[in-house]
Amino acid sequence: MATQVEQAIAWARSKLGTTKYSGRCQAFVADCYAYGAGMPRKSASSAKVARALWRVSTSRNIPVGAAVYFDSPTAPQYGHVGLYIGNNQVIHAFSTVKQMSVDSIIACGYAWQGWGWNGGAKPTGAGEAVSSGGIDAAGGTTMEPTVIHIPQTEKVYTVYEQDSMGKLPDRYAIQWQSYATGRVRDISDRVTAPTLTDDSASVCTEFSFQVLQATGEKYFPPLEIQPGDLVSCVNTSSGECVFFGQVQQVSGSYRESMTITCQDGGRLLTTNDIILQFDNVAAKTAIEQIAAKIGIQKVSCPDLVSSVYSLEKQNAATILQNVLETVTAENGVPYFPRIMGETLVIRSFAETCLRAYCRQESNLAAFDVMDEPGDPQVSWDIADLRNHVIVYSDMDSSVSVQAEEEDEASIQRYGRRTALETYSDQDSVTAAAKAKSTLLSKNQVTEEFSLTTYGSDRVCAGVRMMVDLAEIRGEFWVEAVTHDLGPPHMMTMTMRRAE
């Protein structure tokens, strides 16, 4: 039979992500004991009053199931309280009900005030080990954090999540799980310069940071982070997991600091060579076959009309990119893959502009990140421009031209630049249509610029943003973005003009 502590924790976990208790942290803890554990409901007018009534100790040696008390920097007259679930983790009601480490709460400005039993009565099972969630060695997270790169919408291909002006300042907690021991540890206090890179030209998102070692310090032993270990990064203000992946590389000074490089689930595509025969199958079916070959059971993508006919013996990521290039050559729409949770998602670039906001401190208002950009770096390039397209067939021993398309104005300005495209009976569009879509995609001056500004987790590869600067104006797609997870949260975007 489950102890009262186990019941209280299970009830608290069932409320993760809800907003019912916004601003009512003490009521949430009282309900955990009452509705979860079946104990008498003892509430107080504030967390500060509850602390005065029921605090037992100020020690950081906290028994599982205790109410943990803090002073609030934003509401010192009320204080703050949460339910301790073990392994340095607390479930508490803030703007939403969320799980955070004690250290992360303190890092947000909440001063530690101790622990006690809500109502003064000790629940059964108090102090016993209880699974606290966090990183799971099987490759997921037992607390099921919200992953912001998965929009909560049926069509994930071009719709990206919107930002909110009411957001809290971005603060990040980094957890590490050792493969050797299985232990989960919050290492936020040891991490410097964390960066998250999302590039549409890559199949992975990458997370890197430096971890302080300081060999010889009694209370600061080196962290033995190794390739194969798991790392997550959670925005403690929103409760959203912005990265979850595996350590790929560890380098540096073991005595001073090490650089850790991690990749998300997209690494499954880059680290597996496969053999596949595509016998005139739909592009979506081909993608599903690639995913199944490397152990990905879920695929989410548009109903791509192209067909694939080939024998492939190479890296899974390369085969997937070849399939997507075949589709793009026929419909002119660029695609890129992302592993979102346990699903391979084929994304295209956003159709509507996103407004992203940054809030630096709780006593400051949020502002549009495009209102305070740094110095934009701009370039124009015609190296890849093609203004004449020939579509040909070489199914037999001879070669025959099936269609041609050109842009006279572009030829006059830049000179003739010809691209060849093959055509076969397996193509799902006419040769003329293929020539037109190829010319549309290739007959362009490559205009690219990079911009550094304040950051928002909502900005990822594929989003569309409005740029209104003296140097350059218009709607642009973010091709790549690197987030420097401060504070302050900054980001550098590489962008191209949206057609």
C-alpha positions as semicolon CSV with decimal commas, in nm:
position;residue;x (nm);y (nm);z (nm)
1;M;0,000;0,000;0,000
2;A;0,132;0,343;-0,094
3;T;0,244;0,565;0,191
4;Q;0,088;0,907;0,246
5;V;0,404;1,069;0,109
6;E;0,388;0,860;-0,211
7;Q;0,020;0,952;-0,254
8;A;0,089;1,322;-0,197
9;I;0,374;1,321;-0,450
10;A;0,168;1,130;-0,708
11;W;-0,114;1,384;-0,670
12;A;0,132;1,674;-0,702
13;R;0,277;1,526;-1,023
14;S;-0,071;1,491;-1,169
15;K;-0,107;1,871;-1,143
16;L;0,218;1,960;-1,326
17;G;0,155;2,229;-1,586
18;T;-0,180;2,343;-1,447
19;T;-0,250;2,710;-1,368
20;K;-0,526;2,663;-1,108
21;Y;-0,290;2,742;-0,820
22;S;-0,122;3,051;-0,969
23;G;-0,032;3,273;-0,674
24;R;-0,162;3,014;-0,425
25;C;0,145;2,807;-0,339
26;Q;0,038;2,727;0,018
27;A;-0,307;2,610;-0,095
28;F;-0,137;2,374;-0,341
29;V;0,079;2,213;-0,071
30;A;-0,224;2,183;0,159
31;D;-0,415;2,006;-0,120
32;C;-0,122;1,768;-0,181
33;Y;-0,150;1,649;0,180
34;A;-0,531;1,651;0,186
35;Y;-0,648;1,526;-0,154
36;G;-0,335;1,325;-0,227
37;A;-0,257;1,170;0,110
38;G;-0,601;1,191;0,274
39;M;-0,473;1,395;0,568
40;P;-0,669;1,680;0,733
41;R;-0,649;1,991;0,515
42;K;-0,450;2,252;0,709
43;S;-0,403;2,572;0,509
44;A;-0,278;2,915;0,604
45;S;-0,323;3,266;0,471
46;S;0,028;3,260;0,322
47;A;0,343;3,050;0,296
48;K;0,507;3,283;0,547
49;V;0,232;3,217;0,804
50;A;0,256;2,841;0,734
51;R;0,631;2,857;0,796
52;A;0,579;3,030;1,131
53;L;0,326;2,762;1,233
54;W;0,485;2,440;1,107
55;R;0,856;2,484;1,026
56;V;1,068;2,213;1,190
57;S;1,423;2,288;1,073
58;T;1,634;2,520;0,860
59;S;1,868;2,235;0,761
60;R;1,911;2,145;0,394
61;N;1,892;1,777;0,497
62;I;1,527;1,758;0,389
63;P;1,308;1,449;0,438
64;V;1,096;1,338;0,143
65;G;0,739;1,466;0,174
66;A;0,824;1,781;0,371
67;A;0,695;2,128;0,290
68;V;0,993;2,347;0,199
69;Y;0,983;2,720;0,270
70;F;1,148;3,016;0,098
71;D;1,136;3,394;0,114
72;S;1,000;3,536;-0,211
73;P;1,188;3,824;-0,378
74;T;0,869;3,941;-0,550
75;A;0,627;3,894;-0,258
76;P;0,828;3,893;0,069
77;Q;0,510;3,948;0,271
78;Y;0,376;3,609;0,156
79;G;0,687;3,391;0,106
80;H;0,682;3,070;-0,095
81;V;0,636;2,697;-0,024
82;G;0,651;2,371;-0,219
83;L;0,645;1,994;-0,167
84;Y;0,984;1,818;-0,145
85;I;0,982;1,494;-0,351
86;G;1,342;1,382;-0,299
87;N;1,667;1,405;-0,497
88;N;1,682;1,784;-0,439
89;Q;1,353;1,829;-0,632
90;V;1,045;2,034;-0,539
91;I;0,697;2,051;-0,694
92;H;0,547;2,393;-0,631
93;A;0,283;2,631;-0,763
94;F;0,422;2,941;-0,927
95;S;0,260;3,075;-1,246
96;T;0,200;2,705;-1,315
97;V;0,261;2,392;-1,110
98;K;0,616;2,284;-1,196
99;Q;0,909;2,076;-1,076
100;M;1,240;2,245;-0,994
101;S;1,546;2,173;-0,787
102;V;1,596;2,351;-0,455
103;D;1,913;2,508;-0,597
104;S;1,728;2,638;-0,903
105;I;1,460;2,800;-0,686
106;I;1,729;2,967;-0,476
107;A;1,908;3,077;-0,796
108;C;1,586;3,260;-0,894
109;G;1,625;3,479;-0,584
110;Y;1,421;3,279;-0,330
111;A;1,604;3,261;0,005
112;W;1,603;2,923;0,184
113;Q;1,399;2,924;0,506
114;G;1,371;2,556;0,600
115;W;1,125;2,267;0,601
116;G;0,835;2,128;0,804
117;W;0,513;1,924;0,784
118;N;0,209;2,103;0,647
119;G;-0,036;2,113;0,938
120;G;0,231;1,989;1,178
121;A;0,150;1,616;1,133
122;K;0,419;1,390;0,985
123;P;0,281;1,177;0,696
124;T;0,362;0,807;0,671
125;G;0,663;0,733;0,452
126;A;0,825;1,068;0,528
127;G;1,196;1,060;0,459
128;E;1,184;0,743;0,251
129;A;1,334;0,739;-0,100
130;V;1,078;0,818;-0,369
131;S;1,146;0,841;-0,745
132;S;1,160;1,210;-0,824
133;G;1,145;1,212;-1,201
134;G;1,403;1,405;-1,400
135;I;1,622;1,235;-1,658
136;D;1,551;0,872;-1,733
137;A;1,825;0,641;-1,860
138;A;1,592;0,489;-2,119
139;G;1,609;0,816;-2,309
140;G;1,303;1,006;-2,188
141;T;1,200;1,210;-1,886
142;T;0,970;1,062;-1,625
143;M;0,822;1,401;-1,539
144;E;0,722;1,460;-1,903
145;P;0,832;1,825;-1,936
146;T;0,681;2,034;-2,211
147;V;0,914;2,042;-2,511
148;I;0,880;2,382;-2,668
149;H;0,987;2,276;-3,016
150;I;0,672;2,066;-3,051
151;P;0,383;2,305;-3,118
152;Q;0,059;2,183;-2,963
153;T;-0,124;2,176;-3,294
154;E;-0,227;1,906;-3,537
155;K;-0,014;2,046;-3,819
156;V;0,340;2,092;-3,693
157;Y;0,496;2,152;-4,032
158;T;0,468;2,530;-4,065
159;V;0,305;2,639;-3,737
160;Y;0,544;2,749;-3,463
161;E;0,456;2,832;-3,105
162;Q;0,386;3,195;-3,019
163;D;0,556;3,381;-2,737
164;S;0,391;3,566;-2,449
165;M;0,446;3,919;-2,319
166;G;0,354;3,793;-1,971
167;K;0,651;3,559;-1,952
168;L;0,894;3,550;-1,661
169;P;1,269;3,614;-1,697
170;D;1,445;3,314;-1,852
171;R;1,639;3,109;-1,600
172;Y;1,784;2,766;-1,681
173;A;1,861;2,453;-1,482
174;I;2,090;2,183;-1,625
175;Q;2,068;1,822;-1,513
176;W;2,313;1,541;-1,581
177;Q;2,254;1,169;-1,554
178;S;2,558;0,943;-1,537
179;Y;2,524;0,628;-1,745
180;A;2,761;0,448;-1,508
181;T;2,571;0,519;-1,186
182;G;2,225;0,624;-1,303
183;R;2,241;0,917;-1,063
184;V;2,063;1,240;-1,164
185;R;2,230;1,561;-1,051
186;D;2,153;1,929;-1,096
187;I;2,482;2,083;-1,215
188;S;2,358;2,436;-1,285
189;D;2,598;2,582;-1,030
190;R;2,894;2,421;-1,211
191;V;2,800;2,520;-1,568
192;T;2,918;2,828;-1,756
193;A;2,845;2,956;-2,107
194;P;2,565;2,715;-2,209
195;T;2,465;2,747;-2,577
196;L;2,188;2,582;-2,778
197;T;2,224;2,571;-3,158
198;D;1,937;2,489;-3,395
199;D;2,034;2,484;-3,765
200;S;1,791;2,381;-4,040
201;A;2,087;2,245;-4,240
202;S;2,152;1,990;-3,963
203;V;1,938;1,701;-3,841
204;C;2,037;1,764;-3,476
205;T;2,008;2,043;-3,227
206;E;2,329;2,082;-3,026
207;F;2,382;2,188;-2,667
208;S;2,725;2,274;-2,530
209;F;2,861;2,414;-2,206
210;Q;3,168;2,433;-1,988
211;V;3,168;2,259;-1,652
212;L;3,400;2,376;-1,374
213;Q;3,619;2,104;-1,224
214;A;3,856;2,253;-0,961
215;T;4,034;1,931;-0,866
216;G;4,156;1,937;-0,508
217;E;3,868;2,136;-0,361
218;K;3,710;1,930;-0,081
219;Y;3,354;2,046;-0,150
220;F;3,393;2,083;-0,525
221;P;3,493;1,741;-0,664
222;P;3,532;1,702;-1,043
223;L;3,229;1,582;-1,236
224;E;3,301;1,264;-1,427
225;I;3,079;1,344;-1,727
226;Q;3,135;1,091;-2,006
227;P;3,008;1,035;-2,363
228;G;2,679;0,846;-2,347
229;D;2,557;1,030;-2,037
230;L;2,230;1,227;-2,061
231;V;2,180;1,601;-2,019
232;S;1,869;1,816;-2,003
233;C;1,819;2,192;-1,988
234;V;1,494;2,327;-1,843
235;N;1,373;2,685;-1,837
236;T;1,274;2,701;-1,470
237;S;1,053;3,005;-1,527
238;S;0,830;2,838;-1,786
239;G;0,886;2,478;-1,676
240;E;0,971;2,383;-2,035
241;C;1,249;2,150;-2,142
242;V;1,445;2,328;-2,413
243;F;1,695;2,045;-2,468
244;F;1,727;1,676;-2,391
245;G;2,006;1,469;-2,539
246;Q;2,320;1,262;-2,508
247;V;2,678;1,370;-2,437
248;Q;2,881;1,326;-2,756
249;Q;3,215;1,485;-2,672
250;V;3,409;1,581;-2,358
251;S;3,731;1,779;-2,384
252;G;3,944;2,027;-2,194
253;S;4,127;2,045;-1,865
254;Y;4,016;1,784;-1,616
255;R;4,155;2,000;-1,336
256;E;3,995;2,330;-1,436
257;S;3,706;2,307;-1,683
258;M;3,573;2,070;-1,947
259;T;3,373;2,148;-2,259
260;I;3,067;1,922;-2,300
261;T;2,893;1,884;-2,638
262;C;2,553;1,712;-2,656
263;Q;2,309;1,627;-2,936
264;D;1,938;1,553;-2,929
265;G;1,761;1,252;-3,083
266;G;1,857;1,361;-3,434
267;R;2,186;1,186;-3,373
268;L;2,006;0,860;-3,461
269;L;2,001;0,978;-3,821
270;T;2,367;1,077;-3,836
271;T;2,513;0,774;-3,657
272;N;2,345;0,494;-3,855
273;D;2,432;0,370;-4,204
274;I;2,152;0,169;-4,364
275;I;2,055;-0,016;-4,683
276;L;1,714;0,050;-4,836
277;Q;1,549;-0,024;-5,170
278;F;1,286;0,229;-5,277
279;D;1,079;0,085;-5,560
280;N;0,870;0,379;-5,676
281;V;0,729;0,450;-5,328
282;A;0,573;0,772;-5,203
283;A;0,821;1,007;-5,036
284;K;0,632;0,990;-4,706
285;T;0,651;0,609;-4,714
286;A;1,025;0,628;-4,786
287;I;1,073;0,854;-4,483
288;E;0,875;0,610;-4,265
289;Q;1,098;0,326;-4,386
290;I;1,413;0,523;-4,299
291;A;1,277;0,599;-3,952
292;A;1,179;0,236;-3,887
293;K;1,523;0,117;-3,995
294;I;1,691;0,316;-3,716
295;G;1,428;0,247;-3,449
296;I;1,206;0,556;-3,477
297;Q;0,845;0,436;-3,476
298;K;0,658;0,765;-3,515
299;V;0,674;0,996;-3,819
300;S;0,484;1,322;-3,869
301;C;0,508;1,497;-4,205
302;P;0,294;1,642;-4,486
303;D;0,144;1,416;-4,753
304;L;0,439;1,458;-4,989
305;V;0,336;1,379;-5,348
306;S;0,677;1,282;-5,483
307;S;0,787;0,924;-5,547
308;V;1,129;0,770;-5,478
309;Y;1,301;0,502;-5,687
310;S;1,654;0,410;-5,580
311;L;1,885;0,169;-5,397
312;E;2,044;0,348;-5,102
313;K;2,350;0,229;-4,910
314;Q;2,468;0,517;-4,693
315;N;2,405;0,730;-4,386
316;A;2,039;0,758;-4,282
317;A;2,063;1,138;-4,259
318;T;2,200;1,159;-4,615
319;I;1,927;0,931;-4,752
320;L;1,660;1,138;-4,578
321;Q;1,806;1,463;-4,713
322;N;1,810;1,311;-5,065
323;V;1,441;1,225;-5,036
324;L;1,357;1,575;-4,916
325;E;1,560;1,732;-5,199
326;T;1,362;1,523;-5,448
327;V;1,040;1,663;-5,304
328;T;1,173;2,019;-5,302
329;A;1,279;1,990;-5,666
330;E;0,919;1,911;-5,757
331;N;0,717;2,146;-5,535
332;G;0,972;2,418;-5,452
333;V;0,916;2,384;-5,075
334;P;1,229;2,330;-4,859
335;Y;1,200;2,081;-4,573
336;F;1,420;1,977;-4,282
337;P;1,390;1,700;-4,020
338;R;1,367;1,724;-3,642
339;I;1,337;1,459;-3,374
340;M;1,068;1,587;-3,137
341;G;1,029;1,360;-2,837
342;E;1,006;1,016;-2,998
343;T;0,875;1,140;-3,334
344;L;1,059;1,223;-3,657
345;V;0,896;1,543;-3,780
346;I;0,950;1,686;-4,128
347;R;0,922;2,062;-4,100
348;S;0,890;2,339;-4,353
349;F;0,946;2,706;-4,287
350;A;0,675;2,908;-4,114
351;E;0,399;3,076;-4,311
352;T;0,329;3,355;-4,061
353;C;0,555;3,586;-3,862
354;L;0,629;3,522;-3,497
355;R;0,684;3,792;-3,236
356;A;0,931;3,693;-2,968
357;Y;0,974;3,863;-2,632
358;C;1,244;3,892;-2,369
359;R;1,203;3,985;-2,005
360;Q;1,528;4,052;-1,826
361;E;1,403;4,094;-1,469
362;S;1,072;4,047;-1,287
363;N;1,040;4,421;-1,221
364;L;1,089;4,504;-1,591
365;A;0,837;4,471;-1,873
366;A;0,888;4,225;-2,158
367;F;0,988;4,373;-2,494
368;D;0,998;4,254;-2,855
369;V;1,347;4,111;-2,919
370;M;1,355;4,284;-3,259
371;D;1,326;4,625;-3,091
372;E;1,685;4,614;-2,960
373;P;1,901;4,430;-3,215
374;G;2,276;4,451;-3,249
375;D;2,469;4,540;-3,565
376;P;2,330;4,329;-3,854
377;Q;2,579;4,158;-4,085
378;V;2,450;4,135;-4,445
379;S;2,570;3,952;-4,760
380;W;2,447;3,896;-5,117
381;D;2,580;3,615;-5,337
382;I;2,498;3,488;-5,688
383;A;2,729;3,184;-5,684
384;D;2,432;2,945;-5,663
385;L;2,195;3,141;-5,887
386;R;2,063;2,952;-6,192
387;N;1,841;3,129;-6,445
388;H;1,816;2,855;-6,710
389;V;1,691;2,503;-6,631
390;I;1,701;2,198;-6,857
391;V;1,507;1,889;-6,752
392;Y;1,631;1,577;-6,929
393;S;1,572;1,204;-6,936
394;D;1,841;0,938;-6,957
395;M;1,634;0,629;-6,899
396;D;1,767;0,472;-7,219
397;S;2,111;0,484;-7,379
398;S;2,038;0,832;-7,517
399;V;1,962;1,162;-7,345
400;S;1,652;1,363;-7,438
401;V;1,549;1,710;-7,326
402;Q;1,201;1,699;-7,169
403;A;1,154;2,067;-7,078
404;E;1,333;2,403;-7,051
405;E;1,264;2,715;-6,851
406;E;1,455;3,044;-6,826
407;D;1,434;3,401;-6,696
408;E;1,540;3,647;-6,965
409;A;1,578;3,944;-6,729
410;S;1,803;3,744;-6,498
411;I;2,011;3,617;-6,792
412;Q;2,059;3,972;-6,917
413;R;2,177;4,091;-6,577
414;Y;2,388;3,797;-6,456
415;G;2,462;3,603;-6,772
416;R;2,332;3,257;-6,854
417;R;2,362;3,014;-6,563
418;T;2,226;2,669;-6,648
419;A;2,112;2,391;-6,416
420;L;2,042;2,034;-6,526
421;E;1,769;1,825;-6,364
422;T;1,691;1,461;-6,439
423;Y;1,341;1,338;-6,517
424;S;1,199;0,987;-6,509
425;D;0,866;0,808;-6,521
426;Q;0,875;0,792;-6,143
427;D;0,843;1,171;-6,108
428;S;0,495;1,265;-5,989
429;V;0,482;1,596;-6,180
430;T;0,532;1,685;-6,546
431;A;0,873;1,779;-6,679
432;A;0,748;2,133;-6,748
433;A;0,625;2,169;-6,389
434;K;0,958;2,041;-6,258
435;A;1,145;2,293;-6,473
436;K;0,932;2,580;-6,342
437;S;0,967;2,484;-5,975
438;T;1,343;2,434;-6,013
439;L;1,386;2,774;-6,177
440;L;1,177;2,935;-5,903
441;S;1,400;2,791;-5,631
442;K;1,737;2,845;-5,803
443;N;1,688;3,183;-5,976
444;Q;1,757;3,386;-5,665
445;V;2,034;3,603;-5,527
446;T;2,133;3,447;-5,196
447;E;2,063;3,722;-4,945
448;E;2,166;3,636;-4,592
449;F;2,226;3,827;-4,276
450;S;2,297;3,752;-3,915
451;L;2,164;3,943;-3,620
452;T;2,238;3,926;-3,247
453;T;1,964;4,031;-3,009
454;Y;1,798;3,934;-2,683
455;G;1,675;3,577;-2,673
456;S;1,351;3,386;-2,664
457;D;1,307;3,007;-2,646
458;R;1,035;3,037;-2,910
459;V;1,290;3,126;-3,178
460;C;1,406;2,808;-3,349
461;A;1,507;2,709;-3,702
462;G;1,216;2,761;-3,939
463;V;1,038;3,050;-3,770
464;R;0,946;3,360;-3,970
465;M;1,014;3,706;-3,829
466;M;0,959;4,065;-3,934
467;V;1,275;4,273;-3,964
468;D;1,245;4,652;-3,973
469;L;1,593;4,801;-3,958
470;A;1,754;5,093;-4,135
471;E;1,983;4,849;-4,315
472;I;1,726;4,587;-4,417
473;R;1,349;4,536;-4,403
474;G;1,103;4,258;-4,473
475;E;0,999;3,913;-4,359
476;F;1,279;3,664;-4,301
477;W;1,310;3,299;-4,210
478;V;1,550;3,191;-3,937
479;E;1,777;2,931;-4,094
480;A;1,989;2,886;-3,783
481;V;1,994;3,026;-3,431
482;T;2,242;2,996;-3,144
483;H;2,106;3,075;-2,798
484;D;2,345;3,192;-2,528
485;L;2,151;3,101;-2,215
486;G;2,274;3,384;-1,990
487;P;2,147;3,571;-1,802
488;P;2,092;3,768;-2,004
489;H;1,950;3,529;-2,264
490;M;2,097;3,636;-2,601
491;M;2,074;3,479;-2,946
492;T;2,238;3,509;-3,287
493;M;2,017;3,435;-3,588
494;T;2,119;3,360;-3,946
495;M;1,825;3,460;-4,166
496;R;1,715;3,460;-4,531
497;R;1,437;3,656;-4,697
498;A;1,100;3,479;-4,712
499;E;0,958;3,458;-5,064
